[in-house]
């Protein structure tokens, strides 16, 4: 009798497991991944976006990619970056850092073909020494560059940081 009960439960559980896999969304119905494009193409499609990239020299618009096949990543991972960011803010108890407590600051920058950071821009309107220290932390971060068809390219990148 025990064996019959176990066999019956096995069929019920197996049947339930099979049924749940049938309801998974079909991969073919997912939205298509956009083709790689540059800042120049983004502005061409929506001229109002030009202001978003005003901190980058216009001559570089065709060379900096917004969407790539393989996005840049931090060599030592996001957790390492978060720890270094926290240390930077906590070890510099200036009024500027205290004033930003609880604020979210967006950093946008370019990662070149070698993984180096340039053109850092933050979302604050006024200068702040704490924000400048975090920019140094960002510059010191090692990145793998973005890639298109296996070739490294300069890529637009952004990170929101909460102080």
N, CA and C atoms as a LAMMPS dump frame, in Angstrom:
ITEM: TIMESTEP
0
ITEM: NUMBER OF ATOMS
489
ITEM: BOX BOUNDS ff ff ff
-5.0000000000000000e+02 5.0000000000000000e+02
-5.0000000000000000e+02 5.0000000000000000e+02
-5.0000000000000000e+02 5.0000000000000000e+02
ITEM: ATOMS id mol type element x y z
1 1 1 N 0.807 -1.19 0
2 1 2 C 0 0 0
3 1 3 C 0.851 1.256 0
4 2 1 N 1.949 1.234 0.79
5 2 2 C 2.846 2.372 0.836
6 2 3 C 3.419 2.659 -0.548
7 3 1 N 3.769 1.595 -1.249
8 3 2 C 4.364 1.768 -2.573
9 3 3 C 3.364 2.388 -3.538
10 4 1 N 2.124 1.959 -3.467
11 4 2 C 1.082 2.535 -4.334
12 4 3 C 0.893 4.019 -4.052
13 5 1 N 0.899 4.378 -2.779
14 5 2 C 0.742 5.784 -2.404
15 5 3 C 1.92 6.6 -2.923
16 6 1 N 3.134 6.083 -2.776
17 6 2 C 4.317 6.782 -3.271
18 6 3 C 4.293 6.936 -4.785
19 7 1 N 3.875 5.899 -5.476
20 7 2 C 3.785 5.967 -6.941
21 7 3 C 2.74 6.994 -7.356
22 8 1 N 1.605 6.991 -6.668
23 8 2 C 0.546 7.947 -6.977
24 8 3 C 1.035 9.384 -6.753
25 9 1 N 1.696 9.635 -5.617
26 9 2 C 2.229 10.975 -5.324
27 9 3 C 3.288 11.383 -6.343
28 10 1 N 4.096 10.442 -6.766
29 10 2 C 5.126 10.729 -7.769
30 10 3 C 4.482 11.188 -9.072
31 11 1 N 3.412 10.498 -9.491
32 11 2 C 2.721 10.892 -10.72
33 11 3 C 2.096 12.282 -10.589
34 12 1 N 1.516 12.547 -9.427
35 12 2 C 0.889 13.848 -9.205
36 12 3 C 1.946 14.956 -9.266
37 13 1 N 3.038 14.76 -8.54
38 13 2 C 4.104 15.77 -8.528
39 13 3 C 4.737 15.913 -9.906
40 14 1 N 5 14.805 -10.57
41 14 2 C 5.595 14.853 -11.894
42 14 3 C 4.662 15.548 -12.882
43 15 1 N 3.399 15.232 -12.795
44 15 2 C 2.411 15.861 -13.674
45 15 3 C 2.316 17.348 -13.438
46 16 1 N 2.38 17.779 -12.184
47 16 2 C 2.332 19.2 -11.853
48 16 3 C 3.579 19.907 -12.375
49 17 1 N 4.728 19.287 -12.219
50 17 2 C 5.973 19.88 -12.702
51 17 3 C 5.94 20.038 -14.212
52 18 1 N 5.434 19.036 -14.922
53 18 2 C 5.353 19.112 -16.383
54 18 3 C 4.374 20.194 -16.818
55 19 1 N 3.272 20.31 -16.085
56 19 2 C 2.262 21.296 -16.431
57 19 3 C 2.812 22.71 -16.266
58 20 1 N 3.63 22.956 -15.216
59 20 2 C 4.151 24.296 -14.977
60 20 3 C 5.134 24.719 -16.063
61 21 1 N 5.837 23.757 -16.654
62 21 2 C 6.768 24.126 -17.716
63 21 3 C 6.027 24.487 -18.996
64 22 1 N 4.808 23.98 -19.151
65 22 2 C 4.027 24.29 -20.34
66 22 3 C 3.576 25.748 -20.361
67 23 1 N 3.48 26.37 -19.178
68 23 2 C 2.976 27.738 -19.11
69 23 3 C 4.085 28.788 -19.184
70 24 1 N 5.327 28.372 -19.289
71 24 2 C 6.417 29.336 -19.412
72 24 3 C 6.282 30.099 -20.724
73 25 1 N 6.638 31.383 -20.702
74 25 2 C 6.526 32.154 -21.938
75 25 3 C 7.486 31.627 -22.997
76 26 1 N 7.019 31.676 -24.196
77 26 2 C 7.814 31.2 -25.314
78 26 3 C 8.881 32.229 -25.64
79 27 1 N 10.103 31.792 -25.821
80 27 2 C 11.213 32.704 -26.09
81 27 3 C 11.008 33.474 -27.404
82 28 1 N 10.262 32.911 -28.304
83 28 2 C 10.017 33.573 -29.582
84 28 3 C 9.117 34.788 -29.443
85 29 1 N 8.355 34.878 -28.348
86 29 2 C 7.44 35.998 -28.145
87 29 3 C 8.084 37.174 -27.416
88 30 1 N 9.345 37.045 -27.031
89 30 2 C 10.03 38.134 -26.346
90 30 3 C 10.335 39.252 -27.337
91 31 1 N 10.403 40.493 -26.83
92 31 2 C 10.745 41.598 -27.735
93 31 3 C 12.165 41.424 -28.273
94 32 1 N 12.359 41.86 -29.481
95 32 2 C 13.669 41.734 -30.118
96 32 3 C 14.677 42.654 -29.435
97 33 1 N 15.902 42.18 -29.341
98 33 2 C 16.98 42.997 -28.803
99 33 3 C 17.33 44.042 -29.862
100 34 1 N 17.419 45.322 -29.469
101 34 2 C 17.708 46.342 -30.478
102 34 3 C 19.095 46.167 -31.083
103 35 1 N 19.211 46.574 -32.311
104 35 2 C 20.502 46.55 -32.995
105 35 3 C 21.411 47.603 -32.366
106 36 1 N 22.724 47.38 -32.395
107 36 2 C 23.637 48.39 -31.849
108 36 3 C 23.455 49.742 -32.552
109 37 1 N 23.541 50.822 -31.76
110 37 2 C 23.471 52.156 -32.352
111 37 3 C 24.269 53.154 -31.522
112 38 1 N 24.653 54.24 -32.178
113 38 2 C 25.509 55.262 -31.582
114 38 3 C 24.679 56.417 -31.032
115 39 1 N 25.365 57.325 -30.369
116 39 2 C 24.716 58.546 -29.886
117 39 3 C 24.183 59.334 -31.075
118 40 1 N 24.95 59.393 -32.16
119 40 2 C 24.521 60.13 -33.355
120 40 3 C 23.182 59.6 -33.867
121 41 1 N 23.026 58.284 -33.911
122 41 2 C 21.774 57.702 -34.395
123 41 3 C 20.625 57.998 -33.428
124 42 1 N 20.897 57.95 -32.136
125 42 2 C 19.861 58.243 -31.14
126 42 3 C 19.367 59.68 -31.288
127 43 1 N 20.286 60.612 -31.526
128 43 2 C 19.907 62.017 -31.692
129 43 3 C 19.193 62.227 -33.024
130 44 1 N 19.617 61.498 -34.038
131 44 2 C 18.958 61.593 -35.348
132 44 3 C 17.497 61.155 -35.239
133 45 1 N 17.251 60.093 -34.492
134 45 2 C 15.891 59.584 -34.329
135 45 3 C 15.045 60.457 -33.404
136 46 1 N 15.687 61.095 -32.431
137 46 2 C 14.971 61.948 -31.476
138 46 3 C 15.855 63.143 -31.117
139 47 1 N 15.764 64.238 -31.883
140 47 2 C 16.631 65.402 -31.671
141 47 3 C 16.566 65.997 -30.258
142 48 1 N 15.469 65.779 -29.554
143 48 2 C 15.365 66.294 -28.189
144 48 3 C 16.351 65.62 -27.234
145 49 1 N 16.869 64.465 -27.611
146 49 2 C 17.837 63.755 -26.771
147 49 3 C 19.221 64.388 -26.807
148 50 1 N 19.451 65.312 -27.73
149 50 2 C 20.775 65.923 -27.891
150 50 3 C 21.267 66.548 -26.587
151 51 1 N 20.359 67.15 -25.843
152 51 2 C 20.747 67.788 -24.587
153 51 3 C 21.288 66.776 -23.58
154 52 1 N 20.806 65.544 -23.641
155 52 2 C 21.263 64.501 -22.727
156 52 3 C 22.74 64.167 -22.917
157 53 1 N 23.254 64.461 -24.091
158 53 2 C 24.645 64.125 -24.404
159 53 3 C 25.514 65.366 -24.597
160 54 1 N 25.044 66.523 -24.137
161 54 2 C 25.757 67.775 -24.366
162 54 3 C 27.138 67.796 -23.714
163 55 1 N 27.385 66.975 -22.723
164 55 2 C 28.669 66.912 -22.036
165 55 3 C 29.719 66.123 -22.823
166 56 1 N 29.302 65.527 -23.945
167 56 2 C 30.225 64.795 -24.814
168 56 3 C 30.477 65.637 -26.057
169 57 1 N 31.725 65.683 -26.507
170 57 2 C 32.079 66.438 -27.706
171 57 3 C 31.316 65.867 -28.906
172 58 1 N 30.65 66.745 -29.658
173 58 2 C 29.831 66.309 -30.803
174 58 3 C 30.624 65.499 -31.823
175 59 1 N 31.915 65.761 -31.929
176 59 2 C 32.732 65.024 -32.902
177 59 3 C 32.844 63.54 -32.541
178 60 1 N 32.502 63.185 -31.312
179 60 2 C 32.583 61.789 -30.862
180 60 3 C 31.259 61.037 -30.965
181 61 1 N 30.185 61.708 -31.343
182 61 2 C 28.859 61.086 -31.374
183 61 3 C 28.787 59.818 -32.229
184 62 1 N 29.516 59.776 -33.335
185 62 2 C 29.483 58.596 -34.206
186 62 3 C 30.35 57.447 -33.681
187 63 1 N 31.199 57.755 -32.703
188 63 2 C 32.135 56.744 -32.199
189 63 3 C 31.732 56.148 -30.851
190 64 1 N 30.703 56.713 -30.227
191 64 2 C 30.278 56.219 -28.917
192 64 3 C 28.939 55.514 -29.071
193 65 1 N 28.92 54.275 -28.646
194 65 2 C 27.745 53.416 -28.811
195 65 3 C 26.902 53.405 -27.554
196 66 1 N 25.581 53.417 -27.743
197 66 2 C 24.65 53.338 -26.623
198 66 3 C 24.205 51.893 -26.425
199 67 1 N 23.89 51.219 -27.506
200 67 2 C 23.501 49.805 -27.459
201 67 3 C 24.57 49.014 -28.201
202 68 1 N 25.082 47.977 -27.552
203 68 2 C 26.132 47.13 -28.122
204 68 3 C 25.722 45.666 -27.958
205 69 1 N 26.456 44.782 -28.617
206 69 2 C 26.171 43.348 -28.479
207 69 3 C 26.511 42.852 -27.07
208 70 1 N 27.687 43.24 -26.571
209 70 2 C 28.127 42.871 -25.225
210 70 3 C 28.422 44.152 -24.458
211 71 1 N 27.664 44.398 -23.398
212 71 2 C 27.835 45.618 -22.634
213 71 3 C 29.075 45.552 -21.75
214 72 1 N 29.643 46.713 -21.416
215 72 2 C 30.803 46.733 -20.516
216 72 3 C 30.416 46.18 -19.152
217 73 1 N 31.416 45.683 -18.439
218 73 2 C 31.175 45.218 -17.072
219 73 3 C 32.397 45.553 -16.227
220 74 1 N 32.175 45.634 -14.926
221 74 2 C 33.264 45.924 -14.004
222 74 3 C 34.069 44.647 -13.799
223 75 1 N 35.384 44.74 -13.969
224 75 2 C 36.25 43.571 -13.885
225 75 3 C 36.119 42.897 -12.522
226 76 1 N 36.108 43.677 -11.442
227 76 2 C 36.022 43.097 -10.098
228 76 3 C 34.588 43.013 -9.576
229 77 1 N 33.626 43.338 -10.409
230 77 2 C 32.228 43.207 -10.041
231 77 3 C 31.646 44.438 -9.355
232 78 1 N 30.332 44.489 -9.355
233 78 2 C 29.613 45.624 -8.773
234 78 3 C 29.793 45.688 -7.263
235 79 1 N 29.873 44.554 -6.607
236 79 2 C 30.026 44.543 -5.144
237 79 3 C 31.319 45.243 -4.739
238 80 1 N 32.419 44.985 -5.442
239 80 2 C 33.694 45.641 -5.157
240 80 3 C 33.554 47.155 -5.333
241 81 1 N 32.873 47.555 -6.401
242 81 2 C 32.678 48.981 -6.644
243 81 3 C 31.854 49.609 -5.517
244 82 1 N 30.794 48.941 -5.095
245 82 2 C 29.954 49.466 -4.012
246 82 3 C 30.75 49.639 -2.72
247 83 1 N 31.632 48.692 -2.434
248 83 2 C 32.462 48.796 -1.229
249 83 3 C 33.414 49.986 -1.329
250 84 1 N 34.037 50.163 -2.495
251 84 2 C 34.946 51.303 -2.679
252 84 3 C 34.188 52.624 -2.629
253 85 1 N 32.983 52.665 -3.184
254 85 2 C 32.137 53.859 -3.131
255 85 3 C 31.804 54.191 -1.673
256 86 1 N 31.386 53.195 -0.911
257 86 2 C 31.045 53.404 0.501
258 86 3 C 32.241 53.902 1.291
259 87 1 N 33.411 53.293 1.055
260 87 2 C 34.624 53.735 1.746
261 87 3 C 34.938 55.19 1.418
262 88 1 N 34.807 55.558 0.155
263 88 2 C 35.094 56.928 -0.269
264 88 3 C 34.201 57.913 0.465
265 89 1 N 32.921 57.62 0.529
266 89 2 C 31.966 58.527 1.176
267 89 3 C 32.169 58.532 2.695
268 90 1 N 32.343 57.356 3.297
269 90 2 C 32.455 57.259 4.759
270 90 3 C 33.779 57.799 5.291
271 91 1 N 34.846 57.711 4.509
272 91 2 C 36.143 58.189 4.973
273 91 3 C 36.319 59.686 4.748
274 92 1 N 35.348 60.317 4.141
275 92 2 C 35.419 61.751 3.883
276 92 3 C 34.17 62.424 4.448
277 93 1 N 34.131 62.546 5.755
278 93 2 C 32.92 63.085 6.386
279 93 3 C 32.797 64.606 6.235
280 94 1 N 32.887 65.071 5.009
281 94 2 C 32.757 66.513 4.773
282 94 3 C 31.282 66.902 4.76
283 95 1 N 31.038 68.2 4.804
284 95 2 C 29.657 68.686 4.737
285 95 3 C 29.025 68.322 3.401
286 96 1 N 29.85 68.276 2.35
287 96 2 C 29.32 67.934 1.029
288 96 3 C 28.756 66.516 1.016
289 97 1 N 29.461 65.572 1.631
290 97 2 C 28.968 64.188 1.668
291 97 3 C 27.732 64.083 2.552
292 98 1 N 27.741 64.798 3.66
293 98 2 C 26.593 64.783 4.567
294 98 3 C 25.366 65.369 3.882
295 99 1 N 25.563 66.427 3.093
296 99 2 C 24.448 67.078 2.393
297 99 3 C 23.802 66.151 1.367
298 100 1 N 24.561 65.177 0.871
299 100 2 C 24.037 64.258 -0.149
300 100 3 C 23.396 63.005 0.442
301 101 1 N 23.416 62.866 1.739
302 101 2 C 22.89 61.657 2.363
303 101 3 C 21.449 61.395 1.933
304 102 1 N 21.214 60.18 1.418
305 102 2 C 19.893 59.782 0.949
306 102 3 C 19.607 60.187 -0.491
307 103 1 N 20.468 61.009 -1.086
308 103 2 C 20.285 61.458 -2.474
309 103 3 C 20.769 60.395 -3.451
310 104 1 N 20.128 60.352 -4.608
311 104 2 C 20.574 59.476 -5.695
312 104 3 C 21.206 60.366 -6.764
313 105 1 N 22.451 60.075 -7.086
314 105 2 C 23.177 60.84 -8.1
315 105 3 C 23.475 59.906 -9.265
316 106 1 N 23.154 60.362 -10.456
317 106 2 C 23.387 59.561 -11.657
318 106 3 C 24.706 59.981 -12.283
319 107 1 N 25.559 59.008 -12.542
320 107 2 C 26.826 59.255 -13.211
321 107 3 C 26.748 58.627 -14.592
322 108 1 N 27.021 59.42 -15.612
323 108 2 C 27.103 58.925 -16.983
324 108 3 C 28.526 59.148 -17.453
325 109 1 N 29.046 58.196 -18.202
326 109 2 C 30.42 58.316 -18.676
327 109 3 C 30.623 57.425 -19.887
328 110 1 N 31.808 57.512 -20.449
329 110 2 C 32.156 56.715 -21.619
330 110 3 C 33.249 55.735 -21.218
331 111 1 N 33.096 54.487 -21.619
332 111 2 C 34.129 53.474 -21.43
333 111 3 C 34.729 53.227 -22.806
334 112 1 N 36.023 53.516 -22.956
335 112 2 C 36.644 53.401 -24.281
336 112 3 C 36.964 51.949 -24.631
337 113 1 N 37.58 51.766 -25.8
338 113 2 C 37.872 50.421 -26.316
339 113 3 C 38.82 49.628 -25.435
340 114 1 N 39.554 50.327 -24.55
341 114 2 C 40.5 49.651 -23.659
342 114 3 C 39.942 49.455 -22.256
343 115 1 N 38.706 49.902 -22.031
344 115 2 C 38.086 49.748 -20.727
345 115 3 C 38.322 50.92 -19.789
346 116 1 N 38.901 52.026 -20.299
347 116 2 C 39.158 53.196 -19.47
348 116 3 C 37.961 54.144 -19.489
349 117 1 N 37.736 54.799 -18.351
350 117 2 C 36.609 55.714 -18.197
351 117 3 C 37.018 57.131 -18.589
352 118 1 N 36.12 57.823 -19.302
353 118 2 C 36.335 59.232 -19.637
354 118 3 C 34.986 59.942 -19.644
355 119 1 N 35.015 61.245 -19.777
356 119 2 C 33.802 62.071 -19.916
357 119 3 C 32.769 61.805 -18.821
358 120 1 N 33.189 61.846 -17.582
359 120 2 C 32.236 61.599 -16.495
360 120 3 C 31.339 62.818 -16.304
361 121 1 N 30.05 62.558 -16.168
362 121 2 C 29.067 63.606 -15.937
363 121 3 C 28.137 63.148 -14.814
364 122 1 N 27.84 64.053 -13.874
365 122 2 C 26.911 63.694 -12.796
366 122 3 C 25.633 64.514 -12.924
367 123 1 N 24.6 64.082 -12.221
368 123 2 C 23.28 64.708 -12.345
369 123 3 C 23.075 65.919 -11.441
370 124 1 N 24.078 66.274 -10.644
371 124 2 C 23.923 67.425 -9.761
372 124 3 C 24.159 68.731 -10.519
373 125 1 N 23.456 69.768 -10.107
374 125 2 C 23.611 71.069 -10.745
375 125 3 C 24.79 71.854 -10.181
376 126 1 N 25.059 71.696 -8.896
377 126 2 C 26.148 72.438 -8.272
378 126 3 C 27.35 71.531 -8.033
379 127 1 N 28.53 72.143 -7.896
380 127 2 C 29.733 71.35 -7.643
381 127 3 C 29.711 70.847 -6.207
382 128 1 N 30.35 69.71 -6.007
383 128 2 C 30.345 69.07 -4.706
384 128 3 C 31.619 68.242 -4.597
385 129 1 N 32.406 68.48 -3.541
386 129 2 C 33.678 67.772 -3.399
387 129 3 C 33.48 66.268 -3.221
388 130 1 N 32.391 65.858 -2.613
389 130 2 C 32.116 64.433 -2.414
390 130 3 C 31.864 63.748 -3.765
391 131 1 N 31.123 64.42 -4.628
392 131 2 C 30.845 63.897 -5.966
393 131 3 C 32.155 63.763 -6.746
394 132 1 N 33.047 64.726 -6.562
395 132 2 C 34.347 64.671 -7.232
396 132 3 C 35.16 63.467 -6.764
397 133 1 N 35.09 63.158 -5.475
398 133 2 C 35.803 61.986 -4.94
399 133 3 C 35.245 60.694 -5.535
400 134 1 N 33.931 60.639 -5.692
401 134 2 C 33.313 59.449 -6.281
402 134 3 C 33.731 59.323 -7.748
403 135 1 N 33.885 60.44 -8.441
404 135 2 C 34.356 60.39 -9.83
405 135 3 C 35.734 59.758 -9.908
406 136 1 N 36.583 60.051 -8.932
407 136 2 C 37.914 59.427 -8.892
408 136 3 C 37.763 57.916 -8.71
409 137 1 N 36.833 57.512 -7.863
410 137 2 C 36.569 56.08 -7.651
411 137 3 C 36.097 55.427 -8.946
412 138 1 N 35.238 56.116 -9.68
413 138 2 C 34.746 55.575 -10.958
414 138 3 C 35.899 55.448 -11.951
415 139 1 N 36.739 56.476 -12.048
416 139 2 C 37.886 56.435 -12.974
417 139 3 C 38.845 55.3 -12.641
418 140 1 N 38.96 54.976 -11.365
419 140 2 C 39.876 53.916 -10.94
420 140 3 C 39.3 52.52 -11.147
421 141 1 N 38.053 52.431 -11.567
422 141 2 C 37.403 51.142 -11.771
423 141 3 C 37.798 50.555 -13.119
424 142 1 N 38.168 49.293 -13.113
425 142 2 C 38.532 48.591 -14.345
426 142 3 C 37.273 48.027 -14.992
427 143 1 N 37.102 48.279 -16.285
428 143 2 C 35.963 47.76 -17.032
429 143 3 C 36.431 46.897 -18.191
430 144 1 N 35.621 45.913 -18.544
431 144 2 C 35.808 45.265 -19.836
432 144 3 C 35.033 46.138 -20.816
433 145 1 N 35.566 46.422 -21.981
434 145 2 C 34.866 47.318 -22.903
435 145 3 C 33.635 46.662 -23.526
436 146 1 N 32.723 47.512 -24.012
437 146 2 C 31.587 47.002 -24.765
438 146 3 C 32.076 46.455 -26.091
439 147 1 N 31.311 45.545 -26.686
440 147 2 C 31.754 44.936 -27.949
441 147 3 C 30.613 44.856 -28.946
442 148 1 N 30.986 45.03 -30.208
443 148 2 C 30.071 44.808 -31.327
444 148 3 C 30.764 43.825 -32.252
445 149 1 N 30.086 42.717 -32.49
446 149 2 C 30.644 41.633 -33.308
447 149 3 C 32.042 41.24 -32.837
448 150 1 N 32.217 41.203 -31.512
449 150 2 C 33.476 40.771 -30.921
450 150 3 C 34.556 41.83 -30.852
451 151 1 N 34.327 43.003 -31.439
452 151 2 C 35.326 44.067 -31.448
453 151 3 C 35.006 45.098 -30.366
454 152 1 N 36.004 45.496 -29.542
455 152 2 C 35.743 46.486 -28.498
456 152 3 C 35.427 47.861 -29.098
457 153 1 N 34.472 48.555 -28.478
458 153 2 C 34.058 49.891 -28.924
459 153 3 C 33.847 50.794 -27.709
460 154 1 N 33.879 52.099 -27.922
461 154 2 C 33.559 53.062 -26.867
462 154 3 C 32.063 52.989 -26.605
463 155 1 N 31.706 52.945 -25.32
464 155 2 C 30.311 52.732 -24.947
465 155 3 C 29.873 53.727 -23.879
466 156 1 N 28.672 54.264 -24.059
467 156 2 C 28.029 55.13 -23.082
468 156 3 C 27.558 54.252 -21.933
469 157 1 N 27.789 54.685 -20.706
470 157 2 C 27.468 53.861 -19.546
471 157 3 C 26.946 54.757 -18.431
472 158 1 N 26.054 54.267 -17.611
473 158 2 C 25.505 55.044 -16.507
474 158 3 C 25.34 54.221 -15.256
475 159 1 N 25.536 54.877 -14.107
476 159 2 C 25.365 54.218 -12.82
477 159 3 C 24.628 55.177 -11.88
478 160 1 N 23.521 54.743 -11.284
479 160 2 C 22.907 55.556 -10.235
480 160 3 C 23.497 55.158 -8.889
481 161 1 N 23.917 56.132 -8.099
482 161 2 C 24.492 55.848 -6.789
483 161 3 C 23.72 56.596 -5.717
484 162 1 N 23.364 55.896 -4.66
485 162 2 C 22.647 56.529 -3.547
486 162 3 C 23.613 56.788 -2.417
487 163 1 N 23.678 58.027 -2.009
488 163 2 C 24.591 58.445 -0.941
489 163 3 C 23.983 58.189 0.425
